[in-house]
Amino acid sequence: MPKGLKRIEGKELKYFSLFSLFLFLLAAAAGASDSLAGGLLKIILSRDALITDYFELVGYGAAFLNCALVFALAVGLVLLEKIPFTGLTMAALFMNAGYALWGKNLLNIIPVFLGTAVYARVHKAKLSRYIYTALFGTCLAPLITELIFLLPFGQPWNLFISAGTGILIGFVLPPLSVHAASMHMGYNLLNVGFSGGILAFVIVCILRSFGMESAQVLIWREGRNGWVVAGLLIYFALAVWLGFFINHKELKGLFKIMRHPGRAVADFVLMDGPGATLMNMGLVGIVCVIYILLIQGDFSGPVVGGILSVFGFAAFGVHIRNYLPVLGGVYLSTLLTVYKPDTPGIQLAALFAAGLSPIAGQFGILAGLIAGFLHAVIVMCTGDMYGGLNLYNNGFSAGWVAIFMVPLVESFMKRHKERKRK
């Protein structure tokens, strides 16, 4: 642990507290109190299958209120379990904040937390050991909500079985995630998205065998709201500025981060300090915003949520040097295939291709371009496998890209090195 990290943790707590306050202020500024309460209730009572944009469903105010509440709950859980604010913590918290704009709410994430707590108790361990699996495992929150609508038993049985399924998900994900990580060998940063996709596929197949099938939806706000774009850019610029001062007005740590391949576990807070990490996070966030602007994409709830998620993972494996190649690969796919850069699924694929950044970091630009291309074409097919009930569909697709590519690239590079040595 870098010298002075414990001292910095107090500042990081203030940083997260200010972000929560910022979200609450956004909610208050964007909607009246009655519309906020009604919108939040509508979020809780609505289906959350991919893609359900809360900006379009209930407006900006209620969407940001839900985001603030989910983020505050996640921060509270981290504080309760006395988890240090590392890079992985940043990734987990901002992932929850991002997806609270399109799929997560206070009701559908709690059963997963409870299931993980039960798993920890059964194995006579503290919840803190599995806290990150619990936080990331909320990717299956839409499945919990969907069961309330799909099951034929009526209330309150549907609600009871739905909550029980959420607890089961939280109980199963910890061992499944460990095994999934060994499959892609740390080259997919969105590991729980991969294990969650496997679990969602199994559950959906069981439901379909009983005649219950979930259909994907597309609720999506088009356009580029000026104050949302400005708010993101200002927030990311402030992160760079704050990181610069925490890092004693030096850029050395930032350049050191950019030399890391990014393969998990690459916790930039622990390796290079909070200051350099915040600078990196801000720069990656700015790159995401600029890319969406350049392709004339939409700053919908999912896109803003995706940007916040990638911003978080810029503390845990992602930086400009290893992200730009896979981002370029996704854009390349739009020049060679039937997909367009502003297609909703492709916009999200471009952002979440960040999960494959370690491939570019480890094997070079060409490998990153190929990984981004494959990610874009695969992610457009995988959502149907589980009816849109795994929020981290990009993490699931990234896992398959890594499993497919890494052995081939390693084999080729090994052979090339042997020839060069001879």
N, C-alpha and C positions, 0 to 999 in steps of 0.2 A: 504494500500500500504506500503511495507516494507520501512524502513528508508533508504534514499539514493538512491531510485529507479530512481528519476528524474536525479540524477547525472550520474547514470549508463546508462541512455537512450542514452546519447551522445556516449558512447562506443559501444552500440548495433547498432547505426546507422553506426558507422565506421565498425563494424563487417559485416553488410549487404553490405556496400559499397565494402569492401574487397572481399566478396564472389562474388559480381557482376564482379569485376575486375578479379578475379580468373577464372570465367567462360569465360570471353572475352579472356584472355590469353590462356586458354585451346583451345578455338576455333581457335585462330591465330596459335597456335603451331601444331594443328592437320590438318589444311587444308590451301591451297593457297587462296588468296583473290578472284580469279575468281571462284573457286569451292565453296567458302563460299557463295557468292552472288547467284550462280546458285542453290546451295543446299537449301538455304533459300527460294528461289522462288518455288522450287519443293515442299517443305514442305507446303507452303501456298496453292499451287494449287492441292495438292493430297488429296484423301480421308483420313479421320482420324479415321475410325471405328476401334474398338478393333479387333485385336491388330496390330497397325502400329508402328513398331520400327524405329525411326528416325536414329539410328545408322546404321541399315541395309539399310534404304531407301536412305540416302544421305551421310553417313559417319559421323565420330566423329566431325569433324570441324563444319559443318553446324548445326548439332544437338546441340552442345554446344553453338553456336551463338544464335540459337533460344531460348535456355534455358536462356541465359544471357539477351536477350531482354525482354522476358516475365517476368523474375524475376525483372528486372529493372523497367518495367512498373508497376508491382504490388507494389514495394517499393515506386515508385513515387506517386501512388494513395494513399497509406497510409500516406505519408508525406503531400500530398495536403490536405487531410482531417484531418490532425493533430491527428492521431490515436496513442496512446501510444504503445510502443513496449512491449506487454504482451505475455504470453504463446500462446494465441490464434492467435496473430499476427504472431508469429514464425511458428505455424502450417500452417496458411493460405499461407504465403509466400513460405515456402519450399514445400508445396503441389503444388503450381503453378510451381515452378522451376522443380520439379520432373516430372510432367505431360507434361512439355514443351519438354520432350524427347520422348513423344509418344502420341500426340493427341491435344495439345494446340499450337496455334501460335498467332502472333499479330493481324491477321485478324479475326479469329473466336472467340476471347474472348471479343472484344470490344463491340459487340451488347448486350451482357449480362450486362456489366457495364452500358451501356446506359439505358437498361430496368429497372435496379434497381434504377438508378437516377430518372427516370420518376416516379417510384413507390413512392420514397421518396418525390418528388415534389407534387404529387397528395395528399399525406397524410400530406403535409405541415411540413415535417421533414427534417433534414439534412441527406445527403448521409452517413455520418459517422455512423448513427444509423444502417444502413443495409450493411455496408462495408464488413463484413465477409461473408454474404450471397452472395454478388456480387463476392467476390474472390473465394469462394468455388463453386458458381453456374456455373463457367466456365466448370464444369464437362460435360455439354451438348454441348460443343463447336463442337464435331464431328457431331452432328445433324445439326448444322447450315451449316457446310461445305457440308454435304451429300445432303441437299436440292438443292444445286446448280447443282448436278449431277442427282438427281431424278426427279425434276419437269420438265414437258413437254413444258414449255412456251418459252424456249430459252432465250438468254441474250438480254437486261439486266434485264428482268423480274425475272428470277430465282434468280439472285443476290439480287434484291430488296426484293423479298418475303423471301429469306433466312435471310437477315438482319432484316426484320420485325419480323420473328419468333424468332430470337435471342433476340430482344428487349422484345417480349412477354414472353419469358422464364425468363428473368431478372425481369420482372414485377410480374410474378406469384410465383416465388420461395420464396420470403420473408414470406408471410403468410403460404404457404404450409410447409415450413421448421419448423416453430413454431409448427404447428399441428403435424408434424411427430415426433418431439422431445418428445411430450407428449405420443406418442404411445410406444416408447421403454424406456421412463423414464430416459434418460441420459446414458443408458448402451451401446449405440452405439456411439462412438466418431465421426464416419464418417456420421453425421446426414444428411448433404446436399446430400450425395450419395444416401441415402434412399429416400428422397423427390424428388431428381432429377431422380431416377429410376422410380418412380411413374409417374412423368410428361412425361418422355421419352416413357414409355409404352403407355400412352394415345395418344401421338402424333403419335407414330408408328402405333397404331391400326387405327387411322384416315387415315394415308397414305396408309396402306394396303387395306382399304376399297375402295380406288380409284385406286387400282392396282399398287401402288408404294411400293416396298419392298426393304429394305436394307439387304445386306448379310454381315456376319462377315468375317473378313480377318485374316490371320496370317502371318505377316511380322516380323521375329524374328531373331536376330543375335545370333548365338550359340558361345560358347567358353568363355574363361576367359582372357580378355586382361590384361596383367600384370600391365601396367601403370595405368589403370583404378582402379584396385583393390588397388594398392599401394596408389594412390591419395586419395581414399576414406578413407583408414585406417589412413593415415597421417592427413587428414582433421579432422577426428573424434578424433584422439589423441590430436590434437591441441585444439579442443573444450574442451576436458577434462582438459588440461593444463591451458587454459585461464580461465575456470570456477573455477579451483582450486585457482588461484591467485586472481580473483575477489572476491572469497569467503574467502579471508584472510587466505589461506592455511589450511582451515578446511574442514572436511568431514561431519560435523554434519548436515548441511542442506540436503546433499545427502541422508543420512540415514532417515531423516525426510520425504523426498519425497517418499521413498520406503515404508513408512507406510500408505500412502494414498491409498484408494481403486481405485481412478482414475475416479470415476463416474463424468460425466459432471454436473456442471462446476468445473473442477479441474485445475486451472491456476497456474502452479508451479512458474512462475515468480512473480506473486502477492503474493503467499502464502509463498514461501521459498527463493525468491531472484534469480537474474539472474545468479549468480555464481554457485549455486547448480544446477540450471536448465541446464546450459551449460554442467556441468559434466555428468548429467543424459542423456542429448541428445547424447553426445559423446559415452557413454557406450552402449546405445541402438543401435546406428549406428554400432558400432563394433560388437555387437551380431548379427545384421542382415548380415553383411559381412561374418562373420565366419560361420553362418548357410548355406549361399549359397555356400561357399567353401566346407563345409562338405558334402553336398548332391551332389557336383559336378555340381552345377547349372550354369546358363549362366549369365554373367554380360552384359546383353542386355540393350537397352534403357529403357524398362519398369521396369526391375529389379533395375537398378541404380536409376531410377525415384522413384520406390517404396521405396527404402532405404532412399532416401532424404525426402520423405513424412513422413515415420515413424520417422526419425530423428527430423522432425519438431513437430510431435505430442508427442514426448518425453518432450515437454514443456507444454503439455496440456492433461495429463491423463495417459500417458504410461511410465512405468519404468520396470526394469528388473524383479522384483518380480511378477508383474501382467501380463507381456507379455510372459514370458517363458512357463507358463501352456497352453495358447492358441496356441502358436507356437508348443508346444509338441503335442497338439491335432491334428493339421494339419498333422504333421509327422506321427502320429498314424494312420490317415486315409489312408496313403499310404501303410501301412502294412496290412490293412484289406480290402481294396477296389481295384478296377482295376487301380487306378491312381498311378503314380510313382512320387517320390519326385522332379524329374527334369522336369516333365510336365510343360510347360509354365504357364498354369492357376494355377497349384498348387504352383509353386514358388511364384507367386503373392499373392495367398491366404495365404501363410505362412507369408509373410511380412505384408499384410493388415489385418490379423487377429488381429493385434494390436488394431484395432478399438473396439474389444470385450474385451480388457484387464480389463475394470471395472468389468466384471462378475467374473473373477478370483480374482480380488482385493477385491470384496465384499463378494463372496460366497465360495472362496477357490480353491485349486488346482484341485480337481475333477471336479467342475463346469467349470473351465477354459479348462480342457482337452475335456470335452463334447462339449463346445462351439466351440473350434477349430476344432474338428471333424465335427460337423454339418456345420460349415462355409465352410470347404473344399468341402463337397459334394453338398451343395446348390449353391455355387458360380459357379460350373461347369455347372449348368443348367440354370441360370438366364440370361446369355448374349443373348440367343436366343429370350427372351421376347421383346427386343427392338433393335434387330439387331446390337448389339455392339455399340450403339450410346450414352451410358452413361459411361463415362470414369471411374466413381466411382462404377463400378459393384460390387466390394467388399464391399463398403459401403451399397449398396442396400441389398446384401445378409446378411451382418452383422445385418442390421435392422430387418430382418425376424427372424434371430437366437435369437436376444434379445427379440423380441415380443413373440416368442414361449417359450423360456426358463425361462425368469425372473418370470412370474406369477407362473409357476410350482415349481421353486426352492424356491420362497418366501413362497408358500403354504406349501411345505414340511418342510421348516425350522421352520415356525410358529408352525406347528403341533408337530415337534420334541421338540421345546422349551416348549410347553404346557405339553407334556408328561414328560419331564424332571422336570418341576416345580412341577407337581403332585407327 
